[in-house]
Amino acid sequence: MSSQSTNPTGQDALLRAGIDRSLRHPVMFFLTSAAAWLAVSLILGIISSAKVHSPGFMDGCSWFTYGRTQAAHVNALVYGWGFQAAFGVIIWLLSRLSRQECRAAGLILTAGHVWNFAISVGVLGILAGYGTGMPWMEFPAFTWPILLLTYFAIVVWSFVQFKVRPVGHVYISQWYLMAAMTWFPWIFITANVLLHVMPGNPVMAAGINAWYKSSLIFLFFTPIALGTAFYLTPKVSGRPIHSYSLAKLGFWSLAIIMPWAGMQKLAGAPIPYFIPYVGAASTILFFIPAFTAAINILRTALSDPDLVNHSPTLRFTMAGIVGLIVMAVAAVFLNLPGSTLTWTQFSLSGYGFEILALYAFFSFVMFGAIYFIVPRVTRREWLSRRLIKMHFFFSVYGISMIAVAAIFGGIQQGIGQEAFDQPWQESAAQRAVNYGWLITISWAFILFSNIFFFLHLTVMWLRLGRRSTHPTLLVADHGHSPHGEEGDIDNCGPGTASAAH
């Protein structure tokens, strides 16, 4: 037996290398597919946004009307990008944290192809006019059982790995990831059965749809992003999480409060008076889990601000945490009963909040995870710090403009909608025109950056990245960073500590 295999550090490196090797193709398949769907979603978002300020744009083709392209844009963003980025991160993180190699890569890959096929059918179905008209559930109804079965086929192996893990501490990241993986089937089955299998009163159908959308944000995308941030921040910074008690408070407040959110979208509808206000109050209380998690993660990372500036992973992750704080503030601002709620529930503001959750928070943390995970599973480093910087700055500028334009433009639009004695065109539609221009230009910025991100990611999957012993950092001179000096060629074997880190 070699000396390396008897050394605990060497054994640990061999184990990590084995885990990474076993997951290379499933992880890279999900992450690359997600990036491709993100580009598709952005193109559809640009078309639908252009319809707001230029209604005649592409009006000769029924496939590209506003109602279809907006729905296809959001569904491609949620199921094409969001879920597949989450799958790639979940299966890698839980394998690493459970210290188990993946023994079902072929089945996961097959399920991943089926998932992509269902998304393609769903998006084409929406564009062809077969959408259901239910926000975030617009795919033709026959696709939901396929998505559900595929979901189980992808994540069940992570449950198995968690079950058979060595006895020991359960990390904060595992709490969040396991909870999100468990909550999603509950949300998805409940909503689809009540809307497609046992449809009831249309008013309650709208309420169930609103609850589904809210639950997907708060009980799937939010815990996935928080679990990932709780893993990446101490891992890259080399410091333990600031407060374990604060982490428990954030997790349990999320689990207890957020299932009640969503019904505020029915304010003014003929339903029991208290229901919309319970939803609004729950959404406002999102600031409790959001701020406890954000403070915990920021206190951990900002003990070394230079590292946040140098590391692509930490920079994207911290930008995502700032997005979480903005999202929590927006949740309070947009759901105040008696003030903004009537202006925001049927306007661009709702879209602005969804983009804050899906992109400014969730997607930035996923980008941070991708910049961390991909070099480990491909054993190559990112080719260009310039492309990473461009991806970051174009994304930050773009998403900031979209959030501001959509939220404040939506409020102006809502004020116009409440002016019942004025023509719609003058009171509501005209108020949104200039904000529509801003959103279109901003999506173009983000599309530009993400095309290069997709190409960068594809190059990495082809293992054409740098052969180096240290990560690609965002500064040329980083001799004092914990990542070491730059320029070494990787001659390490698959089981060495540096190769498997």
Salt bridges, closest charged atoms under 4 A:
ASP12 OD2 - ARG16 NH1 2.33
ASP12 OD1 - ARG99 NH2 2.00
ASP20 OD2 - ARG96 NH2 2.90
GLU354 OE2 - LYS213 NZ 2.89
GLU486 OE2 - ARG385 NH2 3.21
GLU486 OE1 - HIS478 NE2 3.80
ASP490 OD2 - ARG379 NH2 3.30
